[in-house]
Amino acid sequence: MVAPRLRRKLRRRAGALAIDIRNGSCAAAVYLGRQVLVADLGKDPLWEQRREAALESRLRAAWSTPLKSSSGKLLGSLGVYRREPGLPTYRESEIIAHAAQLAGIAIQRRLAEKALRDSEAKFRPV
């Protein structure tokens, strides 16, 4: 998880939880394979397992979008958190969509580069 502004406690808990519909918006977005918008995580059932840590971190809204490769393979999720309850504006939704697309491209490229390095190492004469 890359989230330097989130409290350490919330980041640690996020990395330890399984992909499940009750483990927050990002986990739900991956589980469902679609965007998840939570206007008030203090009340939303998707935050059942992580609600306490999120509220302690003063988070109130969470919007998560799955990250996919060009072939549609699920790579992860992008989460946007707010300290006030609410849903994204039209412009914020556009920015999130573009950010998710760019993140998917970057992750896919990184995976392709790693696969190429691994392949080269495997077949390199010793």
OpenMM code with the backbone's topology and positions (N, CA, C; nanometers):
from openmm import Vec3, app, unit

residues = "MET VAL ALA PRO ARG LEU ARG ARG LYS LEU ARG ARG ARG ALA GLY ALA LEU ALA ILE ASP ILE ARG ASN GLY SER CYS ALA ALA ALA VAL TYR LEU GLY ARG GLN VAL LEU VAL ALA ASP LEU GLY LYS ASP PRO LEU TRP GLU GLN ARG ARG GLU ALA ALA LEU GLU SER ARG LEU ARG ALA ALA TRP SER THR PRO LEU LYS SER SER SER GLY LYS LEU LEU GLY SER LEU GLY VAL TYR ARG ARG GLU PRO GLY LEU PRO THR TYR ARG GLU SER GLU ILE ILE ALA HIS ALA ALA GLN LEU ALA GLY ILE ALA ILE GLN ARG ARG LEU ALA GLU LYS ALA LEU ARG ASP SER GLU ALA LYS PHE ARG PRO VAL".split()
positions = [
    Vec3(0.0840, -0.1162, 0.0000),
    Vec3(0.0000, 0.0000, 0.0000),
    Vec3(0.0892, 0.1233, 0.0000),
    Vec3(0.0626, 0.2132, -0.0925),
    Vec3(0.1338, 0.3396, -0.0995),
    Vec3(0.0368, 0.4476, -0.0533),
    Vec3(0.0560, 0.4950, 0.0670),
    Vec3(-0.0338, 0.5964, 0.1231),
    Vec3(0.0385, 0.6686, 0.2362),
    Vec3(0.1368, 0.7513, 0.2030),
    Vec3(0.2181, 0.8122, 0.3079),
    Vec3(0.1420, 0.9040, 0.4029),
    Vec3(0.0276, 0.9570, 0.3632),
    Vec3(-0.0465, 1.0478, 0.4509),
    Vec3(-0.1466, 0.9757, 0.5404),
    Vec3(-0.1698, 0.8480, 0.5165),
    Vec3(-0.2578, 0.7717, 0.6060),
    Vec3(-0.1789, 0.7308, 0.7295),
    Vec3(-0.2464, 0.7232, 0.8389),
    Vec3(-0.1799, 0.6819, 0.9622),
    Vec3(-0.1251, 0.5406, 0.9482),
    Vec3(-0.0120, 0.5190, 1.0134),
    Vec3(0.0575, 0.3896, 1.0053),
    Vec3(-0.0327, 0.2737, 1.0463),
    Vec3(-0.1134, 0.2933, 1.1507),
    Vec3(-0.2023, 0.1878, 1.2000),
    Vec3(-0.2986, 0.1421, 1.0910),
    Vec3(-0.3560, 0.2364, 1.0177),
    Vec3(-0.4497, 0.2022, 0.9107),
    Vec3(-0.3773, 0.1325, 0.7957),
    Vec3(-0.2568, 0.1787, 0.7603),
    Vec3(-0.1800, 0.1146, 0.6528),
    Vec3(-0.1438, -0.0286, 0.6896),
    Vec3(-0.1015, -0.0502, 0.8149),
    Vec3(-0.0659, -0.1862, 0.8586),
    Vec3(-0.1863, -0.2785, 0.8514),
    Vec3(-0.2995, -0.2326, 0.9004),
    Vec3(-0.4198, -0.3159, 0.8990),
    Vec3(-0.4660, -0.3452, 0.7563),
    Vec3(-0.4520, -0.2488, 0.6683),
    Vec3(-0.4954, -0.2682, 0.5293),
    Vec3(-0.4138, -0.3771, 0.4620),
    Vec3(-0.2845, -0.3812, 0.4884),
    Vec3(-0.1995, -0.4820, 0.4275),
    Vec3(-0.2227, -0.6216, 0.4809),
    Vec3(-0.2811, -0.6319, 0.6000),
    Vec3(-0.3004, -0.7621, 0.6638),
    Vec3(-0.4373, -0.8233, 0.6345),
    Vec3(-0.5287, -0.7478, 0.5782),
    Vec3(-0.6643, -0.7979, 0.5563),
    Vec3(-0.6796, -0.8651, 0.4200),
    Vec3(-0.7657, -0.9622, 0.4160),
    Vec3(-0.7945, -1.0331, 0.2914),
    Vec3(-0.8875, -0.9498, 0.2032),
    Vec3(-0.8872, -0.9820, 0.0747),
    Vec3(-0.9794, -0.9176, -0.0183),
    Vec3(-1.1182, -0.9700, 0.0154),
    Vec3(-1.2009, -0.8799, 0.0658),
    Vec3(-1.3339, -0.9171, 0.1121),
    Vec3(-1.4233, -0.7950, 0.1015),
    Vec3(-1.5490, -0.8167, 0.0876),
    Vec3(-1.6438, -0.7064, 0.0684),
    Vec3(-1.6615, -0.6200, 0.1933),
    Vec3(-1.6191, -0.6657, 0.3109),
    Vec3(-1.6358, -0.5885, 0.4354),
    Vec3(-1.5065, -0.5257, 0.4845),
    Vec3(-1.4006, -0.5281, 0.4030),
    Vec3(-1.2700, -0.4780, 0.4452),
    Vec3(-1.2349, -0.3434, 0.3840),
    Vec3(-1.3331, -0.2617, 0.3574),
    Vec3(-1.3081, -0.1287, 0.3042),
    Vec3(-1.3335, -0.1181, 0.1558),
    Vec3(-1.3277, 0.0029, 0.1071),
    Vec3(-1.3622, 0.0303, -0.0325),
    Vec3(-1.2662, -0.0326, -0.1321),
    Vec3(-1.1353, -0.0260, -0.1049),
    Vec3(-1.0388, -0.0834, -0.2000),
    Vec3(-1.0550, -0.2351, -0.2104),
    Vec3(-1.0678, -0.3009, -0.0959),
    Vec3(-1.0879, -0.4461, -0.0979),
    Vec3(-1.2188, -0.4808, -0.1684),
    Vec3(-1.3227, -0.4019, -0.1444),
    Vec3(-1.4513, -0.4268, -0.2097),
    Vec3(-1.4415, -0.4046, -0.3602),
    Vec3(-1.3664, -0.3016, -0.4034),
    Vec3(-1.3500, -0.2750, -0.5469),
    Vec3(-1.2798, -0.3915, -0.6159),
    Vec3(-1.1790, -0.4480, -0.5498),
    Vec3(-1.1098, -0.5648, -0.6065),
    Vec3(-1.2023, -0.6861, -0.6046),
    Vec3(-1.2694, -0.7087, -0.4939),
    Vec3(-1.3611, -0.8225, -0.4791),
    Vec3(-1.4719, -0.8184, -0.5842),
    Vec3(-1.5296, -0.6998, -0.6049),
    Vec3(-1.6415, -0.6848, -0.6985),
    Vec3(-1.5969, -0.6576, -0.8420),
    Vec3(-1.4730, -0.6112, -0.8590),
    Vec3(-1.4237, -0.5792, -0.9926),
    Vec3(-1.4869, -0.4539, -1.0516),
    Vec3(-1.5297, -0.3620, -0.9655),
    Vec3(-1.5928, -0.2375, -1.0131),
    Vec3(-1.5667, -0.1256, -0.9136),
    Vec3(-1.5931, -0.0041, -0.9570),
    Vec3(-1.5746, 0.1121, -0.8708),
    Vec3(-1.6693, 0.1054, -0.7509),
    Vec3(-1.6192, 0.1476, -0.6354),
    Vec3(-1.6976, 0.1506, -0.5121),
    Vec3(-1.6866, 0.2908, -0.4537),
    Vec3(-1.8003, 0.3564, -0.4374),
    Vec3(-1.8050, 0.4909, -0.3804),
    Vec3(-1.8786, 0.4837, -0.2473),
    Vec3(-1.8098, 0.5193, -0.1404),
    Vec3(-1.8699, 0.5184, -0.0077),
    Vec3(-1.8746, 0.6627, 0.0415),
    Vec3(-1.9955, 0.7153, 0.0567),
    Vec3(-2.0142, 0.8542, 0.0984),
    Vec3(-1.9857, 0.8740, 0.2467),
    Vec3(-2.0141, 0.7730, 0.3292),
    Vec3(-1.9903, 0.7843, 0.4733),
    Vec3(-1.9485, 0.6481, 0.5273),
    Vec3(-1.8189, 0.6305, 0.5432),
    Vec3(-1.7697, 0.4989, 0.5853),
    Vec3(-1.8041, 0.4691, 0.7302),
    Vec3(-1.8489, 0.5690, 0.8033),
    Vec3(-1.8934, 0.5467, 0.9401),
    Vec3(-2.0214, 0.4650, 0.9474),
    Vec3(-2.0950, 0.4587, 0.8381),
    Vec3(-2.2226, 0.3864, 0.8345),
    Vec3(-2.2260, 0.2730, 0.7331),
    Vec3(-2.1339, 0.2708, 0.6395),
    Vec3(-2.1404, 0.1768, 0.5273),
    Vec3(-2.0949, 0.0361, 0.5674),
    Vec3(-2.1710, -0.0681, 0.5299),
    Vec3(-2.1341, -0.2056, 0.5660),
    Vec3(-2.0036, -0.2528, 0.5015),
    Vec3(-1.9600, -0.1889, 0.3944),
    Vec3(-1.8334, -0.2287, 0.3322),
    Vec3(-1.7139, -0.2009, 0.4234),
    Vec3(-1.7335, -0.1169, 0.5213),
    Vec3(-1.6264, -0.0803, 0.6138),
    Vec3(-1.6387, -0.1511, 0.7486),
    Vec3(-1.7151, -0.2564, 0.7557),
    Vec3(-1.7395, -0.3278, 0.8815),
    Vec3(-1.6100, -0.3667, 0.9537),
    Vec3(-1.5125, -0.4209, 0.8827),
    Vec3(-1.3899, -0.4720, 0.9445),
    Vec3(-1.2857, -0.3631, 0.9712),
    Vec3(-1.2918, -0.2509, 0.9000),
    Vec3(-1.1882, -0.1475, 0.9119),
    Vec3(-1.2424, -0.0137, 0.9611),
    Vec3(-1.3686, -0.0094, 0.9965),
    Vec3(-1.4328, 0.1166, 1.0344),
    Vec3(-1.3596, 0.1893, 1.1475),
    Vec3(-1.3285, 0.1181, 1.2548),
    Vec3(-1.2667, 0.1809, 1.3723),
    Vec3(-1.1344, 0.2491, 1.3367),
    Vec3(-1.0476, 0.1782, 1.2651),
    Vec3(-0.9172, 0.2357, 1.2281),
    Vec3(-0.9342, 0.3544, 1.1341),
    Vec3(-1.0292, 0.3465, 1.0435),
    Vec3(-1.0526, 0.4567, 0.9499),
    Vec3(-1.1051, 0.5800, 1.0225),
    Vec3(-1.1999, 0.5602, 1.1123),
    Vec3(-1.2549, 0.6743, 1.1869),
    Vec3(-1.1497, 0.7352, 1.2802),
    Vec3(-1.0642, 0.6516, 1.3397),
    Vec3(-0.9542, 0.7025, 1.4218),
    Vec3(-0.8599, 0.7887, 1.3387),
    Vec3(-0.8484, 0.7570, 1.2107),
    Vec3(-0.7643, 0.8339, 1.1180),
    Vec3(-0.8381, 0.9543, 1.0601),
    Vec3(-0.9592, 0.9771, 1.1103),
    Vec3(-1.0440, 1.0896, 1.0710),
    Vec3(-1.0864, 1.0832, 0.9236),
    Vec3(-1.1015, 0.9625, 0.8713),
    Vec3(-1.1516, 0.9450, 0.7349),
    Vec3(-1.3027, 0.9290, 0.7393),
    Vec3(-1.3721, 0.9862, 0.6422),
    Vec3(-1.5177, 0.9764, 0.6406),
    Vec3(-1.5735, 0.9258, 0.5081),
    Vec3(-1.5032, 0.9484, 0.3971),
    Vec3(-1.5503, 0.9014, 0.2667),
    Vec3(-1.4358, 0.8292, 0.1969),
    Vec3(-1.4710, 0.7317, 0.1152),
    Vec3(-1.3696, 0.6548, 0.0424),
    Vec3(-1.4240, 0.6171, -0.0943),
    Vec3(-1.3444, 0.6444, -0.1961),
    Vec3(-1.3833, 0.6127, -0.3334),
    Vec3(-1.2731, 0.5269, -0.3934),
    Vec3(-1.3055, 0.4079, -0.4368),
    Vec3(-1.2048, 0.3138, -0.4864),
    Vec3(-1.2396, 0.2642, -0.6259),
    Vec3(-1.1356, 0.2529, -0.7075),
    Vec3(-1.1508, 0.2100, -0.8463),
    Vec3(-1.0537, 0.0962, -0.8718),
    Vec3(-1.0994, -0.0139, -0.9317),
    Vec3(-1.0070, -0.1223, -0.9631),
    Vec3(-0.9074, -0.0787, -1.0708),
    Vec3(-0.7861, -0.1285, -1.0595),
    Vec3(-0.6827, -0.1039, -1.1602),
    Vec3(-0.6738, -0.2286, -1.2467),
    Vec3(-0.6836, -0.2087, -1.3769),
    Vec3(-0.6836, -0.3223, -1.4685),
    Vec3(-0.5799, -0.3042, -1.5782),
    Vec3(-0.5301, -0.4175, -1.6287),
    Vec3(-0.4379, -0.4154, -1.7412),
    Vec3(-0.5178, -0.3924, -1.8693),
    Vec3(-0.4468, -0.3760, -1.9792),
    Vec3(-0.5148, -0.3551, -2.1071),
    Vec3(-0.5980, -0.4764, -2.1480),
    Vec3(-0.5632, -0.5945, -2.0935),
    Vec3(-0.6404, -0.7151, -2.1244),
    Vec3(-0.7556, -0.7364, -2.0258),
    Vec3(-0.7680, -0.6469, -1.9264),
    Vec3(-0.8760, -0.6581, -1.8290),
    Vec3(-0.8377, -0.7291, -1.7005),
    Vec3(-0.7106, -0.7728, -1.6897),
    Vec3(-0.6655, -0.8413, -1.5681),
    Vec3(-0.6611, -0.7421, -1.4518),
    Vec3(-0.7141, -0.7841, -1.3374),
    Vec3(-0.7173, -0.7005, -1.2185),
    Vec3(-0.5778, -0.6904, -1.1575),
    Vec3(-0.5310, -0.5668, -1.1366),
    Vec3(-0.3960, -0.5430, -1.0851),
    Vec3(-0.3950, -0.4897, -0.9418),
    Vec3(-0.5062, -0.4352, -0.8968),
    Vec3(-0.5129, -0.3743, -0.7647),
    Vec3(-0.6253, -0.2725, -0.7625),
    Vec3(-0.6110, -0.1725, -0.6763),
    Vec3(-0.7127, -0.0678, -0.6700),
    Vec3(-0.6493, 0.0653, -0.6319),
    Vec3(-0.7179, 0.1708, -0.6694),
    Vec3(-0.6797, 0.3065, -0.6342),
    Vec3(-0.7851, 0.3599, -0.5388),
    Vec3(-0.7419, 0.4060, -0.4226),
    Vec3(-0.8357, 0.4593, -0.3250),
    Vec3(-0.8130, 0.6066, -0.3006),
    Vec3(-0.9212, 0.6802, -0.2938),
    Vec3(-0.9183, 0.8222, -0.2600),
    Vec3(-1.0009, 0.8374, -0.1327),
    Vec3(-0.9429, 0.9014, -0.0330),
    Vec3(-1.0086, 0.9169, 0.0960),
    Vec3(-1.0286, 1.0647, 0.1266),
    Vec3(-1.1381, 1.0947, 0.1962),
    Vec3(-1.1686, 1.2326, 0.2365),
    Vec3(-1.2026, 1.2373, 0.3840),
    Vec3(-1.1821, 1.3500, 0.4423),
    Vec3(-1.2126, 1.3696, 0.5842),
    Vec3(-1.3565, 1.4142, 0.6058),
    Vec3(-1.4283, 1.4465, 0.4982),
    Vec3(-1.5693, 1.4831, 0.5068),
    Vec3(-1.6519, 1.3802, 0.4304),
    Vec3(-1.7723, 1.3491, 0.4787),
    Vec3(-1.8590, 1.2581, 0.4033),
    Vec3(-1.8962, 1.3204, 0.2684),
    Vec3(-1.9205, 1.2351, 0.1703),
    Vec3(-1.9663, 1.2840, 0.0410),
    Vec3(-1.9205, 1.1971, -0.0737),
    Vec3(-1.9753, 1.2265, -0.1895),
    Vec3(-1.9405, 1.1562, -0.3130),
    Vec3(-1.8581, 1.2482, -0.4020),
    Vec3(-1.7824, 1.1922, -0.4959),
    Vec3(-1.7004, 1.2770, -0.5826),
    Vec3(-1.7864, 1.3606, -0.6775),
    Vec3(-1.7346, 1.4777, -0.7102),
    Vec3(-1.7983, 1.5601, -0.8130),
    Vec3(-1.7706, 1.4961, -0.9485),
    Vec3(-1.8358, 1.5470, -1.0499),
    Vec3(-1.8116, 1.4958, -1.1851),
    Vec3(-1.6637, 1.5099, -1.2208),
    Vec3(-1.6050, 1.6249, -1.1910),
    Vec3(-1.4637, 1.6497, -1.2231),
    Vec3(-1.3733, 1.5563, -1.1435),
    Vec3(-1.4025, 1.5368, -1.0152),
    Vec3(-1.3230, 1.4439, -0.9347),
    Vec3(-1.3322, 1.3020, -0.9899),
    Vec3(-1.4500, 1.2625, -1.0356),
    Vec3(-1.4677, 1.1294, -1.0960),
    Vec3(-1.3822, 1.1140, -1.2203),
    Vec3(-1.3755, 1.2185, -1.3011),
    Vec3(-1.2909, 1.2149, -1.4209),
    Vec3(-1.1435, 1.1994, -1.3836),
    Vec3(-1.0996, 1.2758, -1.2841),
    Vec3(-0.9600, 1.2690, -1.2406),
    Vec3(-0.9276, 1.1305, -1.1867),
    Vec3(-1.0169, 1.0735, -1.1074),
    Vec3(-0.9958, 0.9390, -1.0523),
    Vec3(-0.9858, 0.8367, -1.1656),
    Vec3(-1.0723, 0.8467, -1.2641),
    Vec3(-1.0697, 0.7532, -1.3775),
    Vec3(-0.9370, 0.7625, -1.4525),
    Vec3(-0.8903, 0.8839, -1.4771),
    Vec3(-0.7619, 0.9013, -1.5467),
    Vec3(-0.6457, 0.8502, -1.4623),
    Vec3(-0.6489, 0.8789, -1.3325),
    Vec3(-0.5432, 0.8317, -1.2434),
    Vec3(-0.5389, 0.6787, -1.2399),
    Vec3(-0.6561, 0.6159, -1.2349),
    Vec3(-0.6619, 0.4690, -1.2345),
    Vec3(-0.6080, 0.4117, -1.3645),
    Vec3(-0.6411, 0.4754, -1.4751),
    Vec3(-0.5913, 0.4290, -1.6047),
    Vec3(-0.4387, 0.4399, -1.6105),
    Vec3(-0.3839, 0.5538, -1.5671),
    Vec3(-0.2380, 0.5715, -1.5675),
    Vec3(-0.1694, 0.4748, -1.4719),
    Vec3(-0.2275, 0.4538, -1.3544),
    Vec3(-0.1696, 0.3591, -1.2592),
    Vec3(-0.1695, 0.2181, -1.3173),
    Vec3(-0.2776, 0.1795, -1.3848),
    Vec3(-0.2837, 0.0479, -1.4477),
    Vec3(-0.1759, 0.0310, -1.5531),
    Vec3(-0.1542, 0.1342, -1.6341),
    Vec3(-0.0499, 0.1301, -1.7374),
    Vec3(0.0873, 0.1166, -1.6726),
    Vec3(0.1124, 0.1956, -1.5673),
    Vec3(0.2422, 0.1909, -1.4999),
    Vec3(0.2679, 0.0548, -1.4359),
    Vec3(0.1673, -0.0005, -1.3698),
    Vec3(0.1836, -0.1321, -1.3072),
    Vec3(0.2061, -0.2391, -1.4136),
    Vec3(0.1290, -0.2343, -1.5212),
    Vec3(0.1442, -0.3324, -1.6286),
    Vec3(0.2849, -0.3243, -1.6886),
    Vec3(0.3352, -0.2035, -1.7071),
    Vec3(0.4698, -0.1870, -1.7619),
    Vec3(0.5739, -0.2426, -1.6656),
    Vec3(0.5587, -0.2120, -1.5362),
    Vec3(0.6532, -0.2632, -1.4364),
    Vec3(0.6532, -0.4163, -1.4354),
    Vec3(0.5363, -0.4773, -1.4445),
    Vec3(0.5273, -0.6242, -1.4474),
    Vec3(0.5919, -0.6812, -1.5730),
    Vec3(0.5740, -0.6153, -1.6858),
    Vec3(0.6349, -0.6612, -1.8107),
    Vec3(0.7872, -0.6506, -1.8035),
    Vec3(0.8379, -0.5418, -1.7470),
    Vec3(0.9825, -0.5254, -1.7320),
    Vec3(1.0401, -0.6326, -1.6405),
    Vec3(0.9698, -0.6627, -1.5322),
    Vec3(1.0162, -0.7666, -1.4396),
    Vec3(1.0168, -0.9029, -1.5083),
    Vec3(0.9117, -0.9320, -1.5843),
    Vec3(0.9053, -1.0598, -1.6558),
    Vec3(1.0201, -1.0711, -1.7555),
    Vec3(1.0533, -0.9616, -1.8229),
    Vec3(1.1635, -0.9628, -1.9186),
    Vec3(1.2963, -0.9856, -1.8462),
    Vec3(1.3191, -0.9165, -1.7348),
    Vec3(1.4436, -0.9369, -1.6581),
    Vec3(1.4538, -1.0798, -1.6075),
    Vec3(1.3447, -1.1347, -1.5573),
    Vec3(1.3451, -1.2726, -1.5078),
    Vec3(1.3762, -1.3700, -1.6203),
    Vec3(1.3175, -1.3474, -1.7359),
    Vec3(1.3409, -1.4344, -1.8514),
    Vec3(1.4865, -1.4261, -1.8975),
    Vec3(1.5399, -1.3054, -1.9033),
    Vec3(1.6799, -1.2886, -1.9433),
    Vec3(1.7730, -1.3578, -1.8451),
    Vec3(1.7439, -1.3446, -1.7155),
    Vec3(1.8272, -1.4077, -1.6135),
    Vec3(1.8203, -1.5601, -1.6229),
    Vec3(1.7049, -1.6107, -1.6553),
    Vec3(1.6845, -1.7558, -1.6635),
    Vec3(1.7662, -1.8160, -1.7771),
    Vec3(1.7737, -1.7451, -1.8873),
    Vec3(1.8400, -1.8001, -2.0069),
    Vec3(1.9807, -1.7449, -2.0294),
    Vec3(2.0302, -1.6637, -1.9381),
    Vec3(2.1660, -1.6094, -1.9492),
    Vec3(2.2659, -1.7199, -1.9178),
    Vec3(2.3687, -1.7326, -2.0037),
    Vec3(2.4708, -1.8354, -1.9753),
    Vec3(2.5463, -1.8002, -1.8471),
    Vec3(2.5803, -1.9023, -1.7735),
    Vec3(2.6494, -1.8832, -1.6446),
    Vec3(2.7966, -1.8807, -1.6629),
] * unit.nanometer
topology = app.Topology()
chain = topology.addChain("A")
for resn in residues:
    res = topology.addResidue(resn, chain)
    for name in ("N", "CA", "C"):
        topology.addAtom(name, app.Element.getBySymbol(name[0]), res)
